[in-house]
Amino acid sequence: MDSSFWINKWQAGEIGFHLPQVHPLLEKYSQQIFGQGQKVFVPLCGKTIDMRYLSDQGHSVLGVELCEIAAQSFFEEQFQQSVEAESISDDFDAYVLHDIKIIVGDFFKLPQPLEGFNVIYDRAALIALPSDIRQRYVENLKQLCPTANMILITLRL
Ligand SMILES: C[S@@+](CC[C@H](N)C(=O)[O-])C[C@H]1O[C@@H](n2cnc3c(N)ncnc32)[C@H](O)[C@@H]1O
């Protein structure tokens, strides 16, 4: 799948995957699963409100997302603030506010490892990828966050 598939979806507003509230499973289990003040990595983050929730719980959050519309909308909708992009490499721009950073670019090009992430939070990321790429996604995550625990919210078929 090339990146234009997702960019087109965001441009057309076809984002049926986006939840207008915190994911109920995150709300239900986060106290049990998360310790205090974790560094949480959110791959393929979209503009999920879960990032705001995690930040409000005292965690710092790093999301990665292909489409800049998602990052811009996240900060506008959650904080009523427009955030300027900062170029951090040829491949990535970063949007940062409070304890939340969203890196815009291709997850598969992230430099490895990311330092100090305790938790990976995956909601609709693994399952958004074509099945032949999922193994590579998992291997990448292991390289990026070798010591992190992972919370995976997915579907059972
Ligand atoms: C199904 S959505 C889930 C978004 C978010 N996790 C949520 O729960 O709302 C998948 C997201 O992954 C993004 N995406 C797809 N491939 C990507 C890649 N290679 N790198 C970064 N983001 C990607 C898409 O733009 C889309 O926003």
The ligand as a Gaussian input file, in Angstrom:
#p B3LYP/6-31G(d) Opt

LIG

0 1
 C       -6.743000       2.978000      10.875000
 S       -5.926000       4.502000      11.151000
 C       -5.739000       4.463000      12.916000
 C       -5.352000       5.787000      13.485000
 C       -5.278000       5.819000      15.028000
 N       -4.398000       4.806000      15.554000
 C       -6.643000       5.711000      15.631000
 O       -6.863000       4.825000      16.464000
 O       -7.521000       6.532000      15.298000
 C       -4.295000       4.187000      10.539000
 C       -3.429000       5.443000      10.467000
 O       -2.108000       5.065000      10.101000
 C       -1.562000       6.040000       9.241000
 N       -0.481000       5.353000       8.507000
 C       -0.626000       4.375000       7.591000
 N        0.583000       3.938000       7.174000
 C        1.517000       4.652000       7.861000
 C        2.942000       4.656000       7.891000
 N        3.656000       3.844000       7.102000
 N        3.567000       5.528000       8.708000
 C        2.854000       6.377000       9.507000
 N        1.498000       6.411000       9.535000
 C        0.837000       5.566000       8.719000
 C       -2.743000       6.497000       8.400000
 O       -2.559000       7.779000       7.833000
 C       -3.882000       6.468000       9.427000
 O       -4.041000       7.717000      10.054000

